[in-house]
Every structure is written in structure tokens, then in C-alpha cells.
């Protein structure tokens, strides 16, 4: 009788526990959506987006802005510096914005002759960068320690502003840069080996949002300028005078410049 | 029907008392006013006003669901287990209040492969390496020589310091870095040019232990209060 009672009690407990239902599994864990792109393809796409956006910022904002008398500085975030971000700091800002987004994408910039010694490549990255300098081709590897798929892409001196600023920088470790040189490389990381269409679009959207976030921070800095003249912010660009495009106008141009290959890739896959 | 022995009666009475006491304790120790009794130690400087939930968010589901899910996982009936009681505290929890655009050493930067060796000495990818909570202090790192892990090759052009950075590095005087430069770079202050004018180590140590800020009160960004953090969640 005692064994029967204990069995009933145990059975009832198990039934009660089971009837409450478990914690629902995450949709991502159970989803069966087909992956559309390999991580290499996605990182190449976002890298191309980065190329066109940074070239736009470097040429149309920094290059033309300097001609108009606008200042750009590596210490642009400091209270006593009234300036905009240099292209490398612009990329750093995008990387920070990505870190805050729900997309697990990492972005870094390094070189073998960096202005800041802390950005010098070491180990595996230094080894692959030697190859990138030779053939300008991307390099991919799996970072075993962090379990992250990693890609490195050449960062070229695409504008006069890149060359002159780096050659003249007081901390420079190389002063004979030329247009077209491989000045460094961007490193991108993502945890999965393949992505769904939605995850791919999320990666590209997060990057675009990152560029706008940094640009808006720059406009906020301008708003707080105390001793420097503030450029007029609207729909005009520095090429036309002492103007800067608004965040909307800047984003619009970023969207228009979206790499043709990226759009083609996305459209073909969605069909 | 059943013959109940006096011993069994005592067992039943004991069980009832245990259940009532257990229930009462569970109720009392989950009240906001008794959080300090549950905490494993006093909060760090600046965190004294926080409630437990600010960092320890409830895990998904109720306790019975969590028990069932983990039992299912243990017997292979479910692919993943679930968090029990509260969610793990991660860097993201810290950054919800402490994220700053001007952070000189943001945690994410150290995830890059080239810091692989450095983070074996000091794991800068996570806040708690230096800011372990519940210790009634500000900085919990054991040695203040951590700059040595990345800045061995530092060269400063037109070095303004009377004893050059290069010389300090050669002397392995890594403790001196923090006497001029705060790690996260959020203070606005004039950096001294003579070693004798730098912040004495005893003030740095006192600051790490939770004392007065020797770099001054002028900060570009301030961490969110619990109220401001809650408001930010509603946006």
C-alpha cells in the first residue's frame, strides 16, 4: 500500500510538472528557414558597402570639407576639439554602433604601419595581411578561440585626403603612402557559417544604420561648437560651399551608392 | 482505514511546519526591502541605489517551467537547457548604463584576433575582469600594470613628459600609466608633463577602492541612473 501511495504521489508530481509546460524554445533554435548565403558572401557584401560609404565620406565630406575650412581630427570627441571624425575614426564609430545592434557582427581596422601603434596587426592577421598587400584579395579564416568566422579585406588609399593626412601625421610610421596603396585592412567577424536572407539584410541594414549613427554624432558635435563657424546643414554638400548634408541626405546618398554587386546578389537570391 | 502511528503524526506536523516556514522565508527574501540579505556582498561604488533586477533579470518562464525544461534537456528530450531563476549578467547589462561613444578601451575591440595573446593575461572583453561586483569597491583588478599587455611598443612623437614614455616602458614602470591616463578616457583634465605632478598612487588605489575621483568630476558622459535606465527601456 505504501509503495502504491508513493508511486501515485510521484506520478502526480511528474504529471503536474509536465502539465505546466516548459519554457518555449527560441524561434531561432527551432526555425527551419533555409540559409541563403555563406558567411563569406555576406562579409564580402558588407565590405563592399563599407568601401563605397567610406569613399563617399572621405572624398565628399572630409576632402571637400577641408577645402572649405572644416576641421577633422582624431580627437574629435574631446570637449575642447571642434572637428569631425577622420575616416578611420568614422569606421571606429560604425564598429561601435554595430556592437550595440542585435546583429553579432564585429568590425575592426588595422595596418602594418598604423598611426596608433595599438592598431598594428599581429599573429594570424599580420600573416594574412602580407598576402592581401600582394594580391588585394580577401582572406578568410575561422577564429578557433572565439569560434568566429573572420574575413579581412584590403583598405585602399582611395582619396588624396588619405594619403596626405597619413603622410603628414606627427605619429606616422610611414610617410610615403601613394594613392591606391593598401594602407590597412578591415577585419569582419560573424558567428555563423551561413545566413538566411533576413539575417543578411539585417547585417547590411546594421552597417547602414552605423554610418548614420556616426554621422549624426558628428552633426551633434557641430551643434555644440562654441568658437568654430558652424556649416549650414541641409541638402547641400561641401563641394558647393560651407555646407554639410543632413543625416537624411547623407543616408539617401549611401543608399543610392549601394554596391551594384550587393543589390544584384540579393535580388538574384530572393527570386 | 489507516492506522497512523504517533511517529508518522510528528513527521506530518514537521512537514507542515517546514512548508510554512519555507514559504514564509521564500516570500520574505523575495521582497525588495530584503534584497541586501540575499546579495552576496555590498554593491560597488555608484551601484548602491540599484535594485537586484537592474542586473539580474528574471529568466524566461516560471520556476516550474524552468525545472521541466532543464529536466527535459538532461534526459535528451530538448535540445537546449534554459536559465534558472535569473538570467546571466553579461557585458550588455553593463553597457545599457555605461556605454559611451568616447570609451578609449571599449570591450568589443578586444574581440579582434590580434588581442588573442593579451586577453589571456587580462580579459578586457568583459567588464567584470576589472569591475567584479558585490565587493564594495570601484576597480577590483589585482595589479595596475595591465597596460603592459598591449603598449610595449608605444612611441610618442615630441614626448611632452619629462621622463619619456619610452624610458618608463624600458623601466617597466607600468603603474605610472594610470597616474596620468584613466583607462576609459571619460575624464576631462589637464595631463601633467612632469612625473612628480602625476596623481600619487595612494590616491589611485583609494579611487579603485571606491574613494574620491582623483581625475576630477568633469566627465563628458555620466552613467544612467536606475530611473533613467528604466525610462530608456520604454523608448
Interface residues (C-beta under 8 A of the other chain):
Chain A: X17 X18 X20 X21 X22 X23 X24 X25 X26 X29 X77 X78 X79 X80 X93 X95 X96 X99 X100 X106 X108 X110 X117 X118 X120 X121 X122 X123 X124 X125 X126 X143 X145 X146 X148 X150 X170 X171 X187 X189 X217
Chain B: X59 X60 X61 X62 X64 X65 X66 X67 X68 X69 X71 X72 X78 X79 X80 X82 X95 X99 X101 X102 X106 X108 X109 X111 X112 X113 X114 X116 X117 X150 X151 X153 X154 X155 X156 X157 X158 X188 X220
